């Protein structure tokens, strides 16, 4: 699991581990060792790369597909807005992969 830096504390990590999560990666170590969070440096790097990829996708969705602000009213309309933006993003990705 990858978490935000505001989540960083040994109490939060211990509680998460009790729920069955094997490794928690945080962007900043906040006084904890990598072994305490994830168990190994390799897992920490994998989680860090995963978070970086997700942040890039979110940035693209906000910048290029208009997810920075939704002017639709109501939850159903908001869901449709997000789904259409994600669909357009995925279609663009597939088109780029096929060329």
C-alpha positions in Angstrom: 0.0 0.0 0.0 1.2 3.5 -0.8 0.1 6.3 1.5 0.4 10.0 1.8 3.1 11.6 4.0 0.4 12.9 6.4 -0.2 9.2 7.3 3.3 8.7 8.4 3.6 7.5 12.0 4.5 4.2 13.5 1.0 3.9 15.1 -0.7 4.2 11.7 1.7 1.8 10.1 1.2 -0.8 12.9 -2.6 -0.4 12.6 -2.4 -0.9 8.9 -0.2 -4.0 9.3 -2.8 -5.5 11.7 -5.4 -5.2 8.9 -3.3 -7.5 6.8 -1.3 -5.0 4.6 2.1 -6.4 4.0 4.0 -3.2 3.2 3.3 0.6 3.5 5.4 2.9 1.3 5.5 6.6 2.3 7.1 9.4 0.3 9.1 10.6 3.2 10.6 8.3 5.9 9.6 10.6 8.8 11.9 9.0 11.4 11.1 5.4 10.3 13.4 3.0 8.7 12.6 1.5 5.3 12.6 -2.0 6.9 10.0 -0.8 9.5 7.7 0.4 6.7 8.1 -2.1 3.9 10.5 -4.8 5.0 13.1 -4.1 2.2 14.6 -1.4 0.1 13.4 -3.2 -3.1 9.7 -3.1 -2.0 10.1 0.5 -1.0 11.4 1.5 -4.4 8.6 -0.5 -6.1 6.0 1.3 -4.1 7.6 4.7 -4.7 7.6 4.0 -8.5 4.0 3.0 -8.3 3.0 6.2 -6.5 5.0 8.3 -9.1 3.1 6.6 -11.9 -0.3 7.2 -10.3 0.6 10.9 -9.6 1.5 11.3 -13.3 -1.8 9.8 -14.4 -3.8 12.0 -12.1 -1.9 15.0 -13.3 -2.7 14.2 -16.9 -6.4 13.6 -16.1 -6.5 17.0 -14.4 -4.6 19.0 -17.0 -5.6 17.4 -20.3 -9.0 15.9 -19.6 -10.6 18.5 -17.3 -10.8 16.7 -14.0 -9.5 19.7 -12.2 -13.0 21.1 -11.9 -16.4 19.4 -12.5 -19.3 21.7 -13.2 -21.9 18.9 -13.3 -24.5 18.8 -10.5 -25.2 15.7 -8.4 -23.3 12.5 -7.7 -24.6 10.6 -10.8 -23.5 13.4 -13.1 -20.2 13.6 -11.4 -19.6 9.9 -11.8 -20.5 10.2 -15.5 -18.1 13.1 -15.9 -15.2 11.2 -14.3 -16.0 8.0 -16.2 -16.0 9.8 -19.5 -12.7 11.5 -18.8 -11.1 8.3 -17.8 -12.4 6.5 -20.8 -11.1 9.3 -23.1 -7.7 9.0 -21.4 -7.6 5.3 -21.8 -8.6 5.5 -25.5 -5.8 8.0 -26.0 -3.3 5.6 -24.3 -4.5 2.6 -26.4 -4.2 4.7 -29.6 -0.7 5.7 -28.8 0.3 2.1 -28.0 -1.1 0.8 -31.3 0.9 3.2 -33.5 
